[in-house]
Amino acid sequence: MNLINYQQNKNNKTSISRQQGSDFAKHVANDFNPIHDIDNKRFCVPGDLLFALVIDRYGLSQNMRFVFSGMVRDNVLLNFPDLESEMVPATEATTEPITEEVSSISITDDKNKTYLSIEQSGDTSHNKQMINNLINNYVTFSGQTFPHILVPLMADKGVMINPQRPLVIYESMEINLQQLDIQQPGLQLSDSSLEVNGKRGQVSLNFSIKDGEQVIGNGKKSMLLSGLRPYDEEQIQQLIQMYDSRKQAFMA
């Protein structure tokens, strides 16, 4: 995967077009959430793409937390702080981890609005091949949220998202790694939960990070649901069918 295909860089600013965001969601993340369709009025850039751009640019640290505070619309000019002086340049990337002194990063626009905040600690690796493999595994795991994980959670709580305007918002993600020398990265769901508060809900997905068969870390993804209503099996099945039809039409 070449992330240059999913971003535009000019005058030290990064932007993502509707086509690029939609292509990443469908081609890479296997995510067919309507909010990532190029003709959707509420279009937003996939959170997994922002995650990928961050670790591709700044490296993978042992402990990282990503907090999303605003939906990135198409062609918003984003400022990624220039931290080259504190990091190993991409041309000198090594498989050996290095000590990373940067503790926080904020991705903002020209009005100083923050869209993504990152906290990081521990050693940092800039091994491009390992990072690319981890990105692919993470976004593949993340793309399975609907319907495989989310629908059983909603059924258990007796609630569902609005089938006419399904809205699932990426809130945060964190990873904690025991090591950075990862040869065969993989992610596996370890636990999931849904907390309901009126018409809103918070989903937590806990996962193990593996190198082959060995567990080398863990992570957590949090999402917000809005417009919750009583669970209706028929409407849920129609929503799943619509989602699958969109996916099949795209693949065809």
N, C-alpha and C positions, 0 to 999 in steps of 0.2 A: 504494500500500500504506500503510495506516494502522497503525502499530505499536501504537497504543493498544488495538487489538483482541487483541493477543497478550501482554498483561501486566495486572497489577492493582497499583495503587499506593495505599497507605494508611499514614499516619503515617511518611512518608519511607522506607517499605520497598516493595520490588518483589517480587512473586511471580508465578509462571506456573502456571496449572492444567494438568492433563493435556489437557483439551480444547484449550486455547490452544496448547500446545506441539505437539500432534498436528496441529491445523489449520495451523499455520505450516509444519510439515514437509511436509504433503501439498499444501496450496493454494499455498504460496509457493515452497518449495524443491524441490518435485517429488521428495521424499525419502520412500520407503516402507520404510525400515528398521523392522523390527518393534519395536525398542526405543522407538520414538516412538508406538506404539499406546496408546490410553488404557487398554486392559485388560491391558497387559503388566506383569507383576510387577516387571520391571527397568526400567520406564519412566524415561527421563531427558529433560530439555529439550534440544532441538537446539542444538548449539554455534553454528550459523549464526544462530539467534535471539539468542543472547547477543552475538555479534559485531554484529548489527544494532542492538541496544539501546544498545551502547556508543558506536558512532560517531554514532548518532542523537542521543545525549545530549551527548557530549563533542566531536563534530566529527571530521573526517577530517584526520589529520596526514600529512605527506609520508612519514614512516617510522613504521610501527607494527608491533609484535609482540604477538601474543596467545598466552598459554600457559594451557592448561586443566589444572587440577590436581585436579579432582573433578567427578563427574557431578551435575548439579543435578536433584534429584527435584522432583515436583510440589509446589507451594505452599510451598517453602522461602523464607523471608523473606531477601531479598538486600539488602545495603547498597551503594548506589552513592554514593561520596563526593561531597559537594556542593562543586563547584568553580566555581560561578557567578561568584564574584568575580574569577576569573582568565580568564573566557571571555566572548564576546559572547553576550548573552541571545538566545534563539530569536526574539524579536520584533524584534531588531535585526540579524538574520542578513544577511550581505552576500555578494556573489559574489567579493569581494576576500579573499585569504588574510590571516590575521593571525598574528602571532608567538605561539606557544604555549609557555609556560614550564614547564608540567607535564611531568615526565619519566616518571612511573609512576603507575599506578592499580591498586588491588586490589579486586575484588568479593568480599565476604565475607558470612557469615551472622552471627547474633547470638552465636554461640560463637567468632567470630573465625576460622572455617575459611575459607580462601581457595579459591574456585572458579575464578577467572579473574584473571590478572595481565596488565597491559597496559603496554608500554613505548612511548613515542612521542617523536619529535623532529622538528625542522623546522617549517615553517609549518603552520597549521591553518585549514581552511575550515569554515564553518557554513552553507554554501549547502544548504538543505534539499532542493531539487529535485535537485541534483547528487548528494547523499548518497543519496537515495532511489533514484535511477537506478543508482548503483553497487551498493547493497545488492541490488537486484533482479538485476543481472547477475552478481554474485558468487554468490548463493545458487543461481541457475539453473545456473551452471558447477559449483558444488560438488555439486549434486544429481545430476550425471551420473556420479559416481564409480563407482557400481554400476549395471549390470554393465559399462558401456562401457570404463572404464579399469581397474578392479580385476581383472576376470576375466582379461584378457590378461596382466597382470603375474603373477598366481598361476600361470597355465598355464606361463609361461616359467620360473618357479622350481620347478615341480612340486609346489606346495602349494596348499591351499585352506582356507577357514574352515569351521568346523563347520556343515553345512547344517541341523542341528537347532536349533542355538543360535548363529546368526551374530552375531558381535560385532566391530564396527568402531568404534573410539573416536577421537574428535577429540583430537589432542594439541596442535597449535600451528598458527598461521598468521601470516604476515608479509607486509606490502606496502611497497614503496618506490616513490615517485612523483617524477618530475622536475618536475611541475607540478600545480596544483590546479584550474586553470580547465579543467574537463573538460566538453565539450559532449555527446559521444556515447560514454559509457564502454562498454567491452567487454572480455571476458577470453578468452584463448586458451591452451590447454595447449601448453607448449613442451617439456616433458620429464617423464618419470615413472620411478620406480624402486621396487623392493621389496627390502629387506634382511631375510633370514631368520635368526633365531637360535633354533634349537630349535622350540618350538611358538608362538613369538611372531615377529611381523614388523612392520617399520616401512615405511610407504608415504610417499613424498615426491612431491608433485605441484608442478612448477614451471610458472608461467604468466606470460604477458605481459599487461600492462594497456594497453589501447589507447584512443585518442580518435579514433573513426572508423577510419581506416586507419593512423594514426600511433601507434607504440609510445611510451608515455610513462612506463612503469614496469614493474615485475615483482613477482612474489609467490611464495610457497611455502606449501603446505598439507601438514601431516604428520599421519598417522593411525597408530594401533596396531591390529594384528590379534592375536587370541589364539586358542588352541585349534587351531592349524594341524595339518593332517594331509596325507598324500599326495594329490596331485591325482587326481580321478576325474571324467572328462568327463561321464559319465551323471548323477552326483549334481549337478554344477555346472549342467547343463542343467535338471535338475529344480528347482534353487534359482532359476535365472533365470525359469523358467516360473511358479513360485510367486510370485516378486516381481512379474512382469508381470500375473499374475492378480489380485493384490491391488490393483495400480494400476488395472486396468480395472474391477474391481468398485467401487472408490472413485469413479472418474469416472462410472460408470453411475448 
